[in-house]
Amino acid sequence: MQENIQLTIERLPDEQERDCRVTSARQILSLLRNLSEEGSRTALYFDGANDFIMTSLLDVGEKGLWVEQGTDMPKNRRIAESKEIILVSSLNQVKIQFSVNGARMVTHQDYPAFYLPLPASLRRIQRREYFRLMSPLSERLHCVMPINKPQAGGRIEIPVMDISGGGVRLFYTENDIEFEPEKAYAGCQINLPEVGKIDVTIIVKNLVVMSPKPGQTIKRVGCEFKNLDNASSILLQRYVTKMQRVHSSQEF
């Protein structure tokens, strides 16, 4: 089941913004046409992003695009008078965001619409709820957690099944550690190969128990990151982007 993506404007740090930016005119056209064909709901922000309407892309041409007007005519006139328009939508669980300089009130195929110029760039923003990256066996990630077991050196390494911008899924045996639902575990670390180490606090959101063999019990635990700082967020986004590129290159 698809997640309900919040169509709010994202303000990203410079490094993360560069990772999300798409500047290829061909790719921009393809993404916008896919949005139009899918009929994806879209938020159109205006008046310095202080107001918005919900709309959808009607059509995309070589030099511009058409989106449907709202039902509030005073708002429609304010949109036409705005110098900057920001649109936020989603495609395949990835948030799409871009801005253009102005909009014109027109009629497209006998339908009231706004005509906007094609953006020079757009952002494909992936969060935990949009994309999960499976941890490759060749470089299995581990979440290092502090525990009250002197024989373990005061810490334990739990293998990571998958990771994303908002959390991780871990798997473990009952001999390792016993997680409690909704409990927060602070002081955890995850080393991201070739990127860096992030410090995180995780909150347990769900537990799944499996028995692959008689007498063997393995648990999977889904965790959210709590208050991930900007530095860790940037490193994590960089790692996910890097691994996506690796996976994409291996498909061809």
N, C-alpha and C positions, 0 to 999 in steps of 0.2 A: 504494500500500500504506500502511495506517495505521501510525503510530508506536506503540511500546509506552510509554504514558504512565506515569511513576512515580507511584503513588498515595501520595506522602508529603505531610505537612502543610506548607503554605506559610506562612511568616512574612513579611508584606509591609510595606514602609514605609507610613506613613499615607496619603501622596498616591496611591500606587499601589493601596493597598487601597480607597480611595474610588472609583477608576476601575473596579475590578473588582466592586464591590458591587451586588447586585440586591436591591431592597426592595419591588418591586411584588408584592403577594400573587398576582395573576393570573399573572405571569411565573414566580414561584417554583413555583406549582402545575404550570404547563405544563412547566417544566424537569424537575421531579421525576417527573411522569408519563411523560415521554419516557425518563428513565433507567430507570423500571420496565418500560416496554414494550420497551426495547432489551435488558433483562437485563444492563446494564452491571455489571461486577465493581466492588465497592465495598469500601474499607477502612474499618472501624469502629474508631476509637481510643477508649480508655477509661483509667481510672486515671491521670488527668492526662497523657494522651497517651503514657504509658510502655509501653502494650501495645495490641495490636490483633488483630482477626480479619478474614478476608475473607468478605464476604457479598454480598447483592444485595437490591434493593428488590422486595418482593413486590406491594405495592399502595400507592396514595396516595389518601387521602380528603380531605374539606374541612378537617379539623382536625388530621390526623396522617397518619403513614405507617407501614407495616409492613416490617421487614427480617427475613430469615431468621436464626435462631439458629445458633451454631456447634455443632460436635460435642463440644466440651469443656465439660461442664456446670459445673465450677468456674469457668471463664472466663465462662460465661453468667451465673452468679450475681454475679460481680464487675462485669459490665457493668450489671446491674440495680441494683447498689448505687452505681454511679458518678454523681456529680452533673453531670458534663459529658460529653457524647458528641460526637465530631467524626467526620463522615463525609466521605470523599474518593472521588470517582468521576470519570468522564469522559464527555463527550457530544460527538460530532463533532469530536474532537481538541482539545476544550477541557476543562480540569480544572474540576470542580465541587466546591466545598468549603463545608461549613456545620456549625454546631454547635447542639446542643439541650441543654436541661436535663433530663437523665435519660431512662431507658428502662424500660419494663415488660415482663416476660415474659408473653406471651399465646399464644393459639392463633388463627391466622387461616386460615380455610378448612381446618380440620383439620391445619394445619401449624404446628410450633413457631416462634414469631416474637417479635420485640421490637416494641412499639408506641412510637413517638416522636412528640412534638408537632411540628407544622410549624415550621420555622425562621422567624424574623422577617426574616432576610436570608440571602443566600448569595453566594459569590464565584465568578465565572466568570474563571478565570485562564488567560491565553493566553501561551504561551512560543513560542520559535522552532519547536519541533517540532510545535506545534499549528496555527500560522497564519502565513502569509507574505503581506505586503502588497506588491502590485506598485507600483513607483514610477511615478506618473502622468506622462505626457509633458508636461503643462502646467507641472509644477514638478519636473523630473527631478532626482533626488538625485545627488550625486557624492561619492565617497570620495577625499579629498585625501591623497596619500601622499608621504612624503619619498623622493627618489631621488638617486642620484649622477650627475646630469646638469646641469652648470652652465647649459647652454643652455635648460633648462626651468625655470630659477630654483630648482633644488633640490627641486622637487615636481611631482607630476602629478595630474590629476583623472581618475578612472576612473568612468564612469557606473554607477549602481546599477540593477539590474533589479528586485530585490525586497529587502525588509528585514523583520526580525522581531526578537523579543527576544533571540535568540541568535546572529544572524549576518546576512550579506548575500550576495547573488549579484551579481557584477560582470560586465560584458562589455567586451572590449578587443581591439585588434589587436596583432600582434606588434611593431609599431613603437613601441607605447606602453611596455610593460614585459613582462618574462617572469617569470611566477609559477612558483614551485617547490612541488610538493606537500608538505604537512606543515610548510612553513616559516612562521614567525611574522613578521609585519610590524608593527612598533610605530610609534607616533607618527602614526597616521592620524586624520583628522577627517571627520565628516559633519555638514553643516548641515541641520537639520530645520526647514523653514519654519514661522514663527509659534510655534515651540517652543524652539529653541535648538541649540547646537552640542555634539556629543558627541565625546570623545576615546577612541579605541579601538585595541586591538591585535587584528589579525585573523590567523587561521591557515587556510591553504589546505587544504581537505578534498577537493575534486574539480575536475577540469578537463574541459570539453567543447569540441571543435573543430568549427566549422561553416564551410561554404563556400557562402554564399548566391549568389555570383556567381563566374564563372571568374576565377581570379587573386586572389580576395578571401578572406581568412581572418579569421574572428572567433572569439574564444574566450570561453567563459563559465566563471567560476570561482566555486565555492561556498566561502564562508569562514565560520568560526565566530568569535565574539567571545571573547577570552580575558580572564578576570577583569574583566568589565565592572563598574565601580564603581556604587554605589547611585545617585548623582546622574545618571549617564548612563542607567542602567536606568530610572529614573523618567521622564526626558525621552523616552526611546524608547517606553515604554509609553503615555505621553500622546500622542505623535505617532500611533502605530498606532491608538489609540482614536479620536482626532480624525478620521483618514482613514476609519476604518470607518463612523463616523457620517455623513460626507460621502457615502460610497458608498451607504449604506442610504437616505439621503434622496433620492438620485438614482434609486433603483429604483422610487419611488412617483410 
